[in-house]
Amino acid sequence: MKIAVSVTTPKPDAAFESRFGRAAAFAIVDTNIGEQQVVANPAAQLGGGAGIRAAEFLIRHDVEAVISGAFGPKAYNVLHTSGVRLYQARSGTVDDLITRLLNGDLDAVEDA
């Protein structure tokens, strides 16, 4: 499964970022092969529509789940209608959040 976590910077040990569309980057973890990459969010500095663009960016990366703190209604709709599952967190490292998701310890986001 490919899981994206919103993070503060496009560096390997980046801290969790609670904002989805304005996150500086996303850590994308492929749990099937144990690979992690951190990619800059091209929408982070947009004047408007950052959530939608970030959602489209992650869909192009074949992400199946996203962990963040807050999703706007438009980003939620884009991700949800594409079959991407959304989960909410308040803090944690990328590894910790992935483990919590896989153990069923994160709340699913049911609406924006």
Secondary structure by P-SEA (a helix, b strand, c coil): cbbbbbbccccccccccccccccccccccccccbbbbbbcccccccccaaaaaaaaaaaaacccccccccccaaaaaaaaaacbbbbbbccccaaaaaaaaaaccccccccc
